Structure formats: structure tokens, C-alpha cells
Amino acid sequence: MPDFCYNWRMSSIRTRIPLIASALAAAAIAAFLIWAFSLESTAGLYEWHPPWRRNFLLIGGAGLLPALLALGGLALRSRAPGGKGLAGKSLSAASLGFSAIALALAGGLFGYIVSSTAAPRDPIPALSLIDPAAGIEGREGVVRLSLSSDPHWGREESDAEARSAILRGVASASPRRDAFIILGDNVETGTDAGPWREEAADLSLLGDVPLRSLLGNHDGVIGGQAHFLRYFFPNGVDTDSGSPFYYSMKAGPARIIVLDLLWGAESFSRAQAAWLERTLSSLPAGAQAIVLSHCFFYASGYVDEHGYGYYDHPGTIAKVAPILERHKVALVVSGHNHDMELLRHGGVTYAVVGAMGGLLDDHITYRSPASLWLAQGVHGRLDLDISEAGIVMAFKDRDGKTLREELVAKAR
């Protein structure tokens, strides 16, 4: 092969190396983002948390920048005599450098999340869990449930004493409670393993009262669903939907329907919507439907530091509430906002009970038109006594004192 042909070929290969490297970097970043957004809570994190949105955009930019630099370098070198322009070479070299950074970023983030959410070496504490397939059995025609939400293990500002008092109150209640349900935000950051173990240890305060938990928006951050499943579905998923995040279970004369609503309706997929319609349509005449979710529907609240209103949620109200109203759901209980509230809209009773120990919302600036009663600055729980006559609701503070009672009469 003549020297000039060999030199031309080698020069051509060298000019393409930055393009190849940048393509690999872009593919790695894209693969990481696709994987991250396939996880629970990530879409809501992007939508509702501007600093995280910026982080995701920066990660995406890290994948695009090497390609832009490589193309710019190639363009400049093609115009320079012999393809040896200094500016083009500099851009090509920068592209290679940023490609290496992008590849390291994608690999490092993926490795960190996978290692942080991997199964621990030591056995995790066993929990007394409700089997969704078996449902919840009551006694003498009454199913007695206690519910609360947003304990936020792992956050320094959370009130550990209030959490423990609520758990002890459920364990010692008379008549005995048949189950305790946490409506999400078990921990502050789902990726971290420590708070999950701390929660499991503290839940022993429930004694022999079985429990179940929903996934919250904080629990799902990022990859935290692995820890959630490890503790609350240790033997795999056995639900009527095939999902650990939304399903239904029997509770005496009622049907409890758990929805996957974390930050809002961004997690309300077509599959979940179709399942919800089928489940509600199949309820026998006279059955009472009780819907549980982490994110609220109607609620009083406030505007956060990013300018988002945490009240009367536009997403869940627009996409989910009409289904609940059309099927005459009796009661919806949620957390997410850290207070206790009773509301009614469209024939559906709503309760917010995000008061299990997280930092309380004592700065409410908006009162929902649907609100009937609101307790600010109080940790506590909600007790439900379900019978053929209806649902007796009792909001209780951390020490078990009743703050508000309400009867949701049987309407179906």
C-alpha cells in the first residue's frame, strides 16, 4: 500500500475515534437515564423537585456534549489544510476527555445505586405482614384497622418518640386492632439501607398486630423500591394485580384498594387505570370500597420553596378521582401532606393522615373547599372500624386521644 494511502487511512480513523467515543458515551448516559426513569418515583422526582430535574438535565447534557464537540472538531478539521487544524484537534481532544467523563459518570451512578440497594449481607428483621391474597380478618363482624403515614425514618427532624408512641398505641388498643397500615414515606431516602433496617426494628413495637406498607415518593428514591420489596414482599409478589405497588385485598365487608400514587398521577399508568376500573366494577352489590394511596387527592396545604402547591392535587383529581366518584368509593385515605384532615367531595370521603412522625405541616396557607376538619401540628393515626353498617372513623393523636369521629354510612 502506498504511503499516502496508508497515511490517509490512518488519519481518517483518528478523526472518527472522537465520534465513536462520543456515541458510546451518549449511549451509556441514555441507558442510565432510561433505567433510572423506569424505577418507581423517578418521574415524579423530575416533575416535582427542580434541583433533581436540573441534575437529570445535567446528566443528559453530559451525554450530548462529547458528540457536539466531536462533530465540531470534525467540521473544523475538514476545513483545515490536511485536516490538521489546531482548533479542530482541540475540540476532538476535548470530546475524548468528556466522553471518558460521561462513561465514568454513567457507570459510577449505576454502580452506586445498585450497590446501595443490593441485598444486605446480614439477615434483615422479619416483619409480621398481611398477605394481600388472604386479606384481613376481623372479629364479631368488625374489621379494625389503624393507619398512618410519613414516619420518615432516617430524617433527623422526624419525631422518633411520636412514631414509637403511635406504634405502642396501636399495639395496646382495645378492642385489638386487626392490622396497621403505613401509607408510604417509610424512610427519608429510599436508596439508603440503614433507615429501612431501623424501621423494621422499631415495628416490633406493634407486637402481634400484622402490618402492610405502601411505597411513598421518598421510599422510591432512586432504586429504593428494592429495599421496600425486600422488607414488605420478602417472598415475592402475590397480588391480584401482579404488582406490589397496587392491588386489592378483602377486609370483612369491605374491599381495600391500594393505588400506586407517589408524587401524583405520573405513576398512574394505563395498566393501573384499567385494573382499577375492573376491580371497582367487579365489586358485589353492597361492598364498600376503601382506597389507600400515598399521594392525596383533596387536601389543604401550602406552597413549597420551589413554588409548588401541596394541596388539592391537580393530577390525582383530574385522572383518578372521577373513577372513584363514578364507582361510589366510600373512603380514600392518603398521606404525603404531614397533617390530619377530613374532606368530602363528589360523594367520596377523603382522609389525610400523614402524621406518623415526619416534620409536621404547621404552615398551611390554603384551606381546601372540600375540607370538613383539619388538625395541624399533631402527630397521630386514623382508626377505621368496618362493619356492615358502614365505616366508623376516629382520628387519634399520638397518645390515642380521639380528635374527631365520623361515620361513613354504607352507600352501595
N, C-alpha and C positions, 0 to 999 in steps of 0.2 A: 504494500500500500504506500503510495507516495506520501512524503512527509506532510505536504499541505493538506491532504485529505485526512490524515490522522489527526493533525492539529485542529482542523475544523470540527472533526467529530468530537474530540475531547472537549473543545470549547463549548460545543452545543450541549454536551452532557452536563458540564459545570453550570451553565446558565439555567438548566432545568432543575438542578438539585434544590434551590430555594423553593420552587413551585411544588415539588414533590413533598418536601418537608412541611411546607405550609398547609398542603392538603391533608397530610396526616394529622397535623395539629388541629385543624378545623374539625376533622372527623372525630378526634378524641374529645374535644370540647363539646361537640354536638351530641356525641354518645353519652357523655356525662350528664348533660342537661336533660336529654330525653329520659334517661334513667331517673334522675332526681325528680322530674315532674311526673313520673309515673307513680311516685310514692304518695301516700296519704299526706295531706296538709300542705304540700309544696305549692300547689296552685293558689291556695288561699293566702299563703305567706307572701307570695309575689303580689297578689292583688291588694292585700290589706296592710302590708308592712313596707313602707317606702325604703327604709335602709336595706332591707333584704332584696327588694326589687332592684335597687342600684347594684347590689352585689351580683345578682344574676346577670344584669346587663353588662357589668364589667367582665364577668367570666365569658359571656358571649363575645364581647369585644376582643378579649384575649385570643379567641379562636379566629376572628376575622382579620386582625391586624397583620399577622405574618403574610397572609395571602395578598393583602393590599400592598405591603412593602415589596413582596416578590414580584408582583405584576408591575409596580412602579420601577423597580430595578431593571426588569427585563425590557421595559419600554425605553428607558434611558440608555441602556447598553446597546440596544438595536440601532439607536441613532448615532452612537459614538463611533469614530473610526476604529474598525477592527473589533468592535464590541468591547472595548476596554475603558469605557468612560469611568472616571473616578466616582461620580455621583451614583451611577448605576451599580457599581460594585459595592458601594457603601450601603445602599438600600438592600441589596441582596444579602450582604453580611448581616445587616440588622434583622432581616427576615429570618435567617437561620437562627439567630440568637433568640428572637421572640418565639419562634417555633419550638425551640427547646424549652423555653419557659412555659408555654401553653401546654406542651405534653406533660411536663412535670406537674403543672397545676391540676390538670385533669386527673392524672394518676394519683397525685397526693390527696386530693379531695375525696376521690373514690375510696382510696385505701383507708383514709381516716374514718369515713362514715362506716365502712364495712367492718373495720376493726373495733370501732366504738360500739357497734350494735351486734357484735358477734356473741355467741353463747358464752357465758362465763365459765371458768374452769371449775369453780365451786358450785355445788348444788344450790339452787335458788329455793327460798322458803315456799312450802306448799300452801295453797290457799283453799278454803272451803268454798267451792264455786258452784253456782247454779248451772245446771245443764239445760241449755235452751230447748233441747228436744224434749226434755221431761217437764219443763215448766216449773211453776211454783205452787206448792200445795198449801192450802190453808187449813183451818180447823173450825168446826161448827159453822160452816157456811161462810166464813170470812177469811179473806187473804189480807194479811197485814204487811205492808211494805214501808220501808223508810228510804228516803232518797236525799242525796245532797250532791254538790258538785264543786269543782275547782279547789281542791285541797292544796295543790301546788307544792308537793314535796320537792325539796331542792331549792326553794327560793327563801332567802334569808328573811324577807319581810313577812312571810307567811306565819300564821299563828299556830304553832305546834300544839299548844295547850288546848286551843279551841278544837282542833282536829281530834285530839285524844278524848276530850270531853264528849264530843258528838259520838264517837265510836263506843265509848263506855255507856253512854245513854241509850244507844240502840241495843247494846248487849243486855242491859238491865231493865229494859222497858217491860211493863206489864199492862196488858197481855203481851206475851212474847211476840216479837216481830218475826215474820216468816222469811224475810230477805232484806238485804241492804244493797242499794244500787248507787254507784258513783257515776255521775253523768259527764265525766271527762275532765281533762286537765288534771290528771292524777299527779303529774310532775311538771316542773317548770320547763325543762328542755328534754324532749323525748330521747335525743341521741345519747344522753348521759346515763350510764348504767346505775350509778350509785343511788340516786333518788328512788328508782324503781325497787331496789332491794330494801331501802329504808321504809318505803310504803308497805311492802309485803310484811315486814317485821311488825309494823305498827298495826296492821289489820288484824293481828292476833287478838287485839282488844275487843273484837267483835264476839269472841267466844265461839259458840256453836251456831251463830246466825250466818247462813250462807250469803254469798255476795256475787255481784257481777258488776262489771265496769264498762262504760263506753269509752271510745277513743275521743280525746279532745284535740283542739288545734295545737296546743303546746305538746301534747303527747306524741304527735306525729312528726315533729320537727327533729331533724331530717333523717328519715330512716327509723324513727322511734317506734314505728309500728312493730318492728322486730321484737323489741322489749315487751311491748303490750301483748303480743301474741304469746310470747314465752310465759308470761305470768297468768294471763287470763284465758288462753286457749292452749294449755300445755299439751293436750292430747290431740290437737288438730281441730279442724272446723267441722262441726256437726250442727248446722242450722238449716232452716227451711229455705233460705236464700242461697246457701252455699258460700256466704260471705261472713266473716267475723265482725264486720262493721255495720251491717244492717240485717235484721232478722226479726222474727216474732216468736213469742212463747206464751203459753197459756198461764193464766193466773186466776184460778177459780172461774167465776162467771165472766171474766174479762179476758181480753187479748192484749198483751203488751207488744207494741211495735217499736223496735229500735231503729232509728234512722242515722245515716252517716251524714251529718251536717256539722262541719268543723268550724270554719270561719263564716260560712254562709252556705249558699246554694251551689257553689262551684263544685262541690263533691256530689251533688245530686245528679247522678248520671241517668241516661235513658234507661239503662237496665234496672237501676234502683226505682225509678219512677214507675216503670211497668210492673215491677214486683209489688210496689206499694198499692197500685190500683188493683192488682189481682188479689192481694191479701185482704184489703178492705172489702172488696166486692164479695169475697167468699165467706165473710163472717156470717154466722147464722143469725136469724132474727132474734133480737133481744140481747145479743152480745155487746158488751161495752168495749170500745177501743181506747186504749191509753197509749199515746205516742210519747216516746222518750228521745231526746236529741241533746247534743251538746250546745249547739248554737240556738239561740232563742228565735222567736217569731216576733210577737208583740212584746215590747218592754220599754220601760222608762230608761233613761241613761244620760250620756254626756258626750261631748266631743273630745276625742283624744288629742295628743300632742301633734299628730300628723294631720289633723283636720277631719278625721273620720267620725261619723256619728254612730255611737254604740247604743242604738235604740231603734224600735220599730224597724226591724231589718228588711230592707227593700228586696233582697234576693229571696229569702225564705218566704216572705209574704207573697211575692209575685209567683213563685214557681211551685211552692209546696202547700201553702195554706189553702188555696182553692180546692185542692184534692181532699184535704182534711174536712173542710166545711161541707163539701158535696157528699161525703160519706158519713156525715154526722158523728165525727170523732168526739168522744166525751171530754177528754182531757189531754193536754200536751204539757209535759214537764221538761224544762231545759235548764242549762246553766249559762256559762260564758260571761254574763254580767254578774258581778260579785255582790249581790244583794238578794232579798226575798221579795217576791211580788206576785199578786194575784190579778189576772186580767181576763176579760171576756170579749170575744169578737166573733161575729158570724155564727153564733150558737155554740162556739167552742170555748171551753175554759182553758186558760193558759196559766202556768205557774213557772216562775223563775226562782231557782233555789241554788244559786252559785255562791254559797256561804259556808263552805266546809273548811275554811282556814286561810284561803287566799286573802291578799290585801283587799280590804273592803272598798266598794264604790260609795264613798260618802260625799261625793261631789256631783250628784245628779243635778243636771240643769234642764232636763226635758222630761216632762211627765206625759206618758202615753195617754191618748184619749180612751184607750181600752182599759186603763188601769182602774182597779177597784180598791186595791190596798197595796201599800209599799212600806217595807221596813229597811231603812238604811243603817249602816254601821252595826249590824247584828249578825254574828255567826249562828248557824243553826241548820235545821233539816226540815224535811216535809214528810209527814206520815200519811199514808193512804190506807184506809180500811175499806176493802172492796167486797161488796155483797150483792145479792140480787136486787136490793133496794136502791143501790147507787154507790157512789164513792164519797166517803167522808174524808175531807182533807183537814189536816192540822199542821200549821206552820209552828215550829217549836224553836226556841233559842238553844244555845249550846248546852244549857243546863236542863233542857227538857220542858221548860215553861211554855205553855201554849200562847201564841201571839195572835193567831187568827184561825178560826174554823169555818169551813164551808162545805155544803153538801152539793155534789154534782148528781142530780137525780137521774135515774135511768130514763133515757130518751128514745132508745132504739126500739 
